[in-house]
Every structure is written in C-alpha cells, then in structure tokens.
Amino acid sequence: MAGRRHLASLLGGAALLAALLTGGALYGAAPKPCESNEVTASISDGVASGGAGLDRMTIVLAGDAGFNASDAQVDAKGWHKGRQVTPFADMTSGIAKDIDGDLAFVNLETVVTDRNDLKPERKSGGDKDAPFHFRSHPAAVKNLIGLGFNLFSLANNHASDYGAAGIEETLYHLAVANTERPVAFAGIGASFEEAIKPACLDLSGTRIGFDAIGIISGDDQRFRATDKSAGQASYRNRPDFEAVVSKLAALPADYRILSIHYGLEGRVVPDDRQLAEWRDYAAGEKGIDLIVGHHPHVAQGVELDGKSLIFYGLGNFLHPGTTEMSRFGPCRDYGLMAKIYVARIDGVWRVMAIEAIPLTNTQTHPERFAPKEAELRIEALNHLAARLDDPAKGAKGVRFTPQSDGSGLYCAEGAAALGGKIGALCKDWLPAAEPMKPVADKIEKACADKPFYGQPAMTKRRASPRRDFGPSPFPFGGLRPF
C-alpha cells in the first residue's frame, strides 16, 4: 500500500508525466502529456503561446460511469450479476464505434481498485447515496481507454466511498493506465493543491487543459482535501470552485474543459446556481471553452454562451449501480452522449457542429435508441434548450435536428463551407423545426420540472452564487441509488 501511495503521489491527481509512452494514433492526433501543466498567467482568447497544432477537433462526451453494484466485489473478468459475468468489453460494445474523437470524456463515479479488502467509508449527512459504495476494477477503466476515452473526471460524491485508501487506489490505477496510453484525469488528489490542479494533454501541438470539481457526499468535510489529507475540492464551497476555475483559466492552453458534478437528481432544468456559476462566472468571466455537467442522472439542456459551450447534464452513461430509467418518460429515460466538432477560426476555437446521441440501457449496455424513439428524446432536449434562451446574456439553448441514425444535429453558420468532416456533416443540414402539437404536448408533460416518484413538485431553488448549500434534498426513498 505504501508503494501505491508513493506512486500515486508522484503520478496521480492532475499531474501528468512529461515522458510517457504515447502509443499509436487513435484518430487524427495521438495525445501525449504536455511538457508542463504548471499554472502561469492566463492566455488571452484561449490561445496558447505557440499557436501551432490542429485546426479541427472532435470531442466526445459521456456521463456518469461505474462498473459495479453497491458494495460488490471487483473482478478483472467483468461485472457480476448473480452467477453471470459480463466482460467489460461486452458492456460497452453497443457504443464502441461512437467513441471516435480526438478527445473523449467520461465521469468515473466510482473508486477504481483491484482490492476487495477495502472497508467502505461510513458517511454522514442527508444525501440519499450515503448507504451506497461503488468500486470498479481497473480493467474496466482500461477498457474505456481502449475505446478512446482520455479525459476522466474523478470528482464526485462517490470518490470517497472507500475513504482515503480508495482515493489513493484510484489515483494509482489512473497513473498506471496513463503510462500505457496518455490520459488526463483530475478532481481528486493526495492534497488540496493536487486535487484542484488542472491536467493537460497535447494533441499535435494543441494544448488541452482539463479540470474537475464536484459535490462531496453529504457535504462531509472529512472528504475535502487539505494540505495533509487526500480528497477533493467541494463544489458547494464557492472559494473551492473559484480556485479550480481560476487554476484552469491560468493554465497556458488552446482549449479548456471544466467538469462539474452537481445538480438536483432528477431535475431536467438547471437551478440558478448553475446559471450563475457555470454561465456567468466560468464561461462569461473566465472564458472556459467547454463546461460538462453531470450528477442529476438525467439530461439537461445544452447552451452556447458566446464561444463557450455548456452541457448542464449528461445523465447516465453506464453504471449497474443506478436505477433502470425507462419508467420515467422521454424527458428522463435516456443518457446523453455528444460529439462536438470545433474549428480554429482566426485563432479562436469555435463550435461548428454538435451531434446529440440519446442512449438507452445505461444501467447495463448503453446503445442508441431506434431512430423514431431517439427523435422523441431529441425533441425533449430541444424543449429544455428553449428554457435556456437569454438574449440579454447572449445565451442560446442549442436545438438539434433529428437525423436518420437516431442522433440530433446542430450546425453553426458557415459550417458547411469548412469542408472536411464538419462540411460533410453539415452539407444538407436544416435548423430544427417545431414538433407537431401532440408530440409537443407529450414532451411538455414529460419535462415538467418535478422530482421522481410522484412527490409534489419542488419550488425552483433560487440560489445565491456564494451560498454554501447542504446536501441535496432530492428524495429517492429506498430505491436504487444514482
């Protein structure tokens, strides 16, 4: 254990070694560690000093992931359900071909360990997830990396399910995986400074900055990292949030991605805290290019705020420890995978196209919906986007046009003229049309802003951006966790 702790300290958290094996090229560019991920001064307009590198990138986004039920033992062979063992590659086979980006992101809502002797951490506070403890074998993470995932958020309310030992295990196994094929991981660390430090990947001379922050289970301060203890920064603590965003903004990079694990579970509409801190502060004030949200376990709307792109909630990606979602209707019964196509235009990265891909069977075997069923989910996503329009702030909810393959497509003005993959994708694109009234009525009912399980609708929380919130009040009763 001491050896793992030492290696995790050297390699773990957001720190990436400068001299690691790069492996073969997966897509247009083979990622490698940046020569340095030290924070200096902020680079204006998101352009790194060299200005060299790619002029096109594809970024794949996926939501919450884990590979085990609560308190279940880990096994390199795969996920156990009774006597049946499902190999990790089989669990991801339905979406393998869609992980085709230069960058691919996922939130690991699990401790990563090959040990079954770890003791689960007793949690305090009112969070409904408190009785649940998730751990996944590192072979599952290596399967994700083999598919093409190379950006991992580790900051969430299950990061400390097995205490400091679990934090150290996760850091160790991500560090070892990183020596085999470079990845960026952020959000936890052996100290507070390590937990908030951004990671960095180099794509053919283009520097990608990445950092992550999330809520702490039960807002239990034992799990908040300090100068002397492992853990994570607390999203509910505004100074912690500002520290993470400022570190990322100060990293010399061409493109910056921020992962945030926060929200009310089951809510399809972001609360005022998300709007104030994600839209106004991280995007508007600090200029973060891409903000990726998760935790509500349902998809929320997508927004363009100037050149910044915000996904308020991706929903589930793959996690046997989560509930089966089909009973919750077409506004909540899917996970959202996305492909973002960005181009460097006049020295600035611009979002030129986005594919939205609704996923079903996220608790066992994520895959696309049949096109007709997918279209209904795309229309639901568009309905949520309309609630994000704010002309006074320059914010626009993104509407997607349903496609024959079950995806939704958005193209920016001028995308078709860019040629290449973006031009081909957007060649015949037309803006999304309004759905027929019966469909619109069905979606409006399904997207009512209320909690699961039929309790009375919550009053929308109007949050001061500097208030420190307690644990999420969202009721899940005795059902399976999120």
Secondary structure by P-SEA (a helix, b strand, c coil): caaaaaaaaaccccccccccccccccccbbbbcccccccccccccccccccccccbbbbbbbcbbbcccccbbbbcccccccccccccccccccccccccccbbbbbccccccccccbbbbbcccccccccbbbbbcaaaaaaaaaaccccccccccccccccaaaaaaaaaaaaaaaaabbbbbcccccccccccbbbbbbcccbbbbbbbbbbcccccccccccccbbbbbbcccaaaaaaaaaaaaaccccbbbbbbbccccccccccaaaaacccccccccccccbbbbccccbbbbbbbcccbbbcccccccccccccccccccccccbbbbbbbbbbbccccccccbbbbbbbcccccbbbbccaaaaaaaaaaaaaaaaaaccccccbbbbbbccccccbbbbbcccccccccaaaaaaccccccccccaaaaaaaaaaaccccccccccccccccccccccccccccccccccc
